[in-house]
Amino acid sequence: MAETDTEDTELRVMVMRYRRMEEETTDPMAMRFLRDIVSELETELNELRKK
């Protein structure tokens, strides 16, 4: 597996984990923070896929 494939997989797993945490949280501040993290990870994932 190429390095970019590994990075892609790791980022997708992280996105799924943070989305799950976002679904489970009841704290509005935490939810917003998790949304920001997911957004940043998705941006990074999209940039990686463009390479």
A tleap script that builds the chain and sets N, CA, C and O, in Angstrom:
source leaprc.protein.ff14SB
mol = sequence {
  NMET ALA GLU THR ASP THR GLU ASP THR GLU
  LEU ARG VAL MET VAL MET ARG TYR ARG ARG
  MET GLU GLU GLU THR THR ASP PRO MET ALA
  MET ARG PHE LEU ARG ASP ILE VAL SER GLU
  LEU GLU THR GLU LEU ASN GLU LEU ARG LYS
  CLYS
}
set mol.1.N position { 0.844 -1.180 0.000 }
set mol.1.CA position { 0.000 0.000 0.000 }
set mol.1.C position { 0.890 1.244 0.000 }
set mol.1.O position { 1.836 1.343 0.781 }
set mol.2.N position { 0.576 2.179 -0.878 }
set mol.2.CA position { 1.366 3.398 -0.975 }
set mol.2.C position { 1.103 4.295 0.226 }
set mol.2.O position { 0.089 4.175 0.913 }
set mol.3.N position { 2.044 5.192 0.452 }
set mol.3.CA position { 1.925 6.097 1.609 }
set mol.3.C position { 0.646 6.930 1.543 }
set mol.3.O position { -0.019 7.126 2.561 }
set mol.4.N position { 0.297 7.421 0.351 }
set mol.4.CA position { -0.920 8.225 0.237 }
set mol.4.C position { -2.169 7.383 0.501 }
set mol.4.O position { -3.154 7.894 1.033 }
set mol.5.N position { -2.139 6.107 0.138 }
set mol.5.CA position { -3.273 5.222 0.441 }
set mol.5.C position { -3.426 5.059 1.952 }
set mol.5.O position { -4.539 5.058 2.480 }
set mol.6.N position { -2.305 4.924 2.630 }
set mol.6.CA position { -2.332 4.786 4.090 }
set mol.6.C position { -2.856 6.065 4.723 }
set mol.6.O position { -3.687 6.020 5.630 }
set mol.7.N position { -2.375 7.193 4.248 }
set mol.7.CA position { -2.843 8.483 4.770 }
set mol.7.C position { -4.340 8.648 4.527 }
set mol.7.O position { -5.076 9.106 5.401 }
set mol.8.N position { -4.777 8.270 3.329 }
set mol.8.CA position { -6.187 8.359 2.972 }
set mol.8.C position { -7.030 7.522 3.938 }
set mol.8.O position { -8.050 7.984 4.447 }
set mol.9.N position { -6.598 6.310 4.176 }
set mol.9.CA position { -7.322 5.413 5.083 }
set mol.9.C position { -7.359 5.980 6.500 }
set mol.9.O position { -8.407 5.983 7.147 }
set mol.10.N position { -6.216 6.457 6.976 }
set mol.10.CA position { -6.152 7.025 8.327 }
set mol.10.C position { -7.073 8.233 8.465 }
set mol.10.O position { -7.761 8.375 9.476 }
set mol.11.N position { -7.091 9.093 7.467 }
set mol.11.CA position { -7.950 10.283 7.522 }
set mol.11.C position { -9.423 9.892 7.497 }
set mol.11.O position { -10.230 10.471 8.223 }
set mol.12.N position { -9.781 8.905 6.659 }
set mol.12.CA position { -11.178 8.472 6.612 }
set mol.12.C position { -11.621 7.892 7.945 }
set mol.12.O position { -12.746 8.134 8.383 }
set mol.13.N position { -10.751 7.132 8.591 }
set mol.13.CA position { -11.067 6.569 9.904 }
set mol.13.C position { -11.246 7.679 10.926 }
set mol.13.O position { -12.175 7.637 11.733 }
set mol.14.N position { -10.375 8.658 10.899 }
set mol.14.CA position { -10.487 9.782 11.839 }
set mol.14.C position { -11.794 10.546 11.624 }
set mol.14.O position { -12.458 10.925 12.588 }
set mol.15.N position { -12.163 10.772 10.358 }
set mol.15.CA position { -13.415 11.474 10.060 }
set mol.15.C position { -14.586 10.690 10.638 }
set mol.15.O position { -15.475 11.269 11.263 }
set mol.16.N position { -14.591 9.386 10.434 }
set mol.16.CA position { -15.680 8.563 10.959 }
set mol.16.C position { -15.745 8.622 12.482 }
set mol.16.O position { -16.830 8.710 13.056 }
set mol.17.N position { -14.595 8.574 13.134 }
set mol.17.CA position { -14.561 8.632 14.603 }
set mol.17.C position { -15.115 9.955 15.122 }
set mol.17.O position { -15.934 9.973 16.041 }
set mol.18.N position { -14.666 11.063 14.531 }
set mol.18.CA position { -15.130 12.368 14.995 }
set mol.18.C position { -16.603 12.593 14.679 }
set mol.18.O position { -17.314 13.221 15.462 }
set mol.19.N position { -17.067 12.085 13.536 }
set mol.19.CA position { -18.497 12.176 13.230 }
set mol.19.C position { -19.314 11.417 14.268 }
set mol.19.O position { -20.363 11.886 14.710 }
set mol.20.N position { -18.831 10.253 14.648 }
set mol.20.CA position { -19.521 9.452 15.658 }
set mol.20.C position { -19.574 10.198 16.999 }
set mol.20.O position { -20.611 10.233 17.661 }
set mol.21.N position { -18.453 10.785 17.378 }
set mol.21.CA position { -18.433 11.558 18.622 }
set mol.21.C position { -19.405 12.730 18.551 }
set mol.21.O position { -20.087 13.048 19.526 }
set mol.22.N position { -19.458 13.372 17.375 }
set mol.22.CA position { -20.373 14.498 17.186 }
set mol.22.C position { -21.824 14.046 17.358 }
set mol.22.O position { -22.630 14.753 17.963 }
set mol.23.N position { -22.150 12.875 16.828 }
set mol.23.CA position { -23.509 12.345 16.960 }
set mol.23.C position { -23.860 12.042 18.417 }
set mol.23.O position { -25.009 12.196 18.831 }
set mol.24.N position { -22.868 11.614 19.182 }
set mol.24.CA position { -23.118 11.169 20.546 }
set mol.24.C position { -23.082 12.284 21.583 }
set mol.24.O position { -23.599 12.114 22.687 }
set mol.25.N position { -22.486 13.406 21.250 }
set mol.25.CA position { -22.354 14.471 22.244 }
set mol.25.C position { -23.651 15.259 22.406 }
set mol.25.O position { -24.433 15.404 21.467 }
set mol.26.N position { -23.854 15.755 23.605 }
set mol.26.CA position { -25.017 16.608 23.872 }
set mol.26.C position { -24.592 18.041 24.178 }
set mol.26.O position { -25.435 18.928 24.308 }
set mol.27.N position { -23.303 18.260 24.290 }
set mol.27.CA position { -22.764 19.586 24.591 }
set mol.27.C position { -22.640 20.386 23.286 }
set mol.27.O position { -21.889 19.990 22.396 }
set mol.28.N position { -23.367 21.504 23.162 }
set mol.28.CA position { -23.331 22.290 21.924 }
set mol.28.C position { -21.929 22.794 21.565 }
set mol.28.O position { -21.566 22.844 20.390 }
set mol.29.N position { -21.156 23.162 22.569 }
set mol.29.CA position { -19.800 23.658 22.313 }
set mol.29.C position { -18.922 22.529 21.765 }
set mol.29.O position { -18.165 22.732 20.816 }
set mol.30.N position { -19.023 21.370 22.351 }
set mol.30.CA position { -18.261 20.211 21.890 }
set mol.30.C position { -18.691 19.825 20.482 }
set mol.30.O position { -17.857 19.464 19.652 }
set mol.31.N position { -19.989 19.899 20.212 }
set mol.31.CA position { -20.509 19.553 18.888 }
set mol.31.C position { -19.911 20.471 17.828 }
set mol.31.O position { -19.511 20.012 16.758 }
set mol.32.N position { -19.853 21.751 18.122 }
set mol.32.CA position { -19.286 22.720 17.181 }
set mol.32.C position { -17.797 22.448 16.962 }
set mol.32.O position { -17.304 22.496 15.835 }
set mol.33.N position { -17.099 22.166 18.042 }
set mol.33.CA position { -15.675 21.864 17.962 }
set mol.33.C position { -15.444 20.625 17.093 }
set mol.33.O position { -14.544 20.613 16.253 }
set mol.34.N position { -16.247 19.594 17.292 }
set mol.34.CA position { -16.112 18.367 16.516 }
set mol.34.C position { -16.445 18.599 15.046 }
set mol.34.O position { -15.812 18.013 14.167 }
set mol.35.N position { -17.429 19.445 14.775 }
set mol.35.CA position { -17.753 19.777 13.370 }
set mol.35.C position { -16.573 20.450 12.691 }
set mol.35.O position { -16.275 20.175 11.529 }
set mol.36.N position { -15.901 21.334 13.424 }
set mol.36.CA position { -14.722 22.005 12.863 }
set mol.36.C position { -13.619 21.001 12.555 }
set mol.36.O position { -12.969 21.081 11.513 }
set mol.37.N position { -13.416 20.067 13.457 }
set mol.37.CA position { -12.393 19.039 13.245 }
set mol.37.C position { -12.728 18.208 12.010 }
set mol.37.O position { -11.861 17.958 11.172 }
set mol.38.N position { -13.978 17.785 11.898 }
set mol.38.CA position { -14.403 16.980 10.738 }
set mol.38.C position { -14.199 17.771 9.455 }
set mol.38.O position { -13.720 17.229 8.459 }
set mol.39.N position { -14.550 19.022 9.474 }
set mol.39.CA position { -14.389 19.870 8.291 }
set mol.39.C position { -12.923 19.968 7.874 }
set mol.39.O position { -12.601 19.856 6.691 }
set mol.40.N position { -12.049 20.174 8.833 }
set mol.40.CA position { -10.616 20.264 8.533 }
set mol.40.C position { -10.070 18.941 8.007 }
set mol.40.O position { -9.270 18.926 7.071 }
set mol.41.N position { -10.495 17.843 8.599 }
set mol.41.CA position { -10.034 16.529 8.142 }
set mol.41.C position { -10.544 16.227 6.732 }
set mol.41.O position { -9.811 15.668 5.917 }
set mol.42.N position { -11.787 16.589 6.443 }
set mol.42.CA position { -12.329 16.365 5.109 }
set mol.42.C position { -11.592 17.204 4.064 }
set mol.42.O position { -11.355 16.750 2.945 }
set mol.43.N position { -11.238 18.416 4.440 }
set mol.43.CA position { -10.464 19.272 3.527 }
set mol.43.C position { -9.102 18.636 3.248 }
set mol.43.O position { -8.657 18.582 2.101 }
set mol.44.N position { -8.460 18.168 4.283 }
set mol.44.CA position { -7.158 17.505 4.133 }
set mol.44.C position { -7.287 16.255 3.272 }
set mol.44.O position { -6.434 15.989 2.426 }
set mol.45.N position { -8.339 15.498 3.485 }
set mol.45.CA position { -8.581 14.276 2.701 }
set mol.45.C position { -8.791 14.610 1.228 }
set mol.45.O position { -8.237 13.939 0.357 }
set mol.46.N position { -9.582 15.634 0.944 }
set mol.46.CA position { -9.810 16.049 -0.442 }
set mol.46.C position { -8.532 16.515 -1.117 }
set mol.46.O position { -8.295 16.209 -2.286 }
set mol.47.N position { -7.707 17.257 -0.382 }
set mol.47.CA position { -6.432 17.713 -0.944 }
set mol.47.C position { -5.511 16.536 -1.231 }
set mol.47.O position { -4.809 16.527 -2.242 }
set mol.48.N position { -5.509 15.552 -0.355 }
set mol.48.CA position { -4.680 14.370 -0.541 }
set mol.48.C position { -5.120 13.609 -1.795 }
set mol.48.O position { -4.284 13.107 -2.547 }
set mol.49.N position { -6.405 13.530 -2.010 }
set mol.49.CA position { -6.946 12.785 -3.163 }
set mol.49.C position { -6.663 13.499 -4.479 }
set mol.49.O position { -6.646 12.856 -5.528 }
set mol.50.N position { -6.439 14.816 -4.451 }
set mol.50.CA position { -6.132 15.572 -5.658 }
set mol.50.C position { -4.733 15.287 -6.179 }
set mol.50.O position { -4.446 15.491 -7.358 }
set mol.51.N position { -3.852 14.808 -5.280 }
set mol.51.CA position { -2.453 14.562 -5.653 }
set mol.51.C position { -2.330 13.456 -6.662 }
set mol.51.O position { -1.222 13.124 -7.081 }
savepdb mol mol.pdb
quit
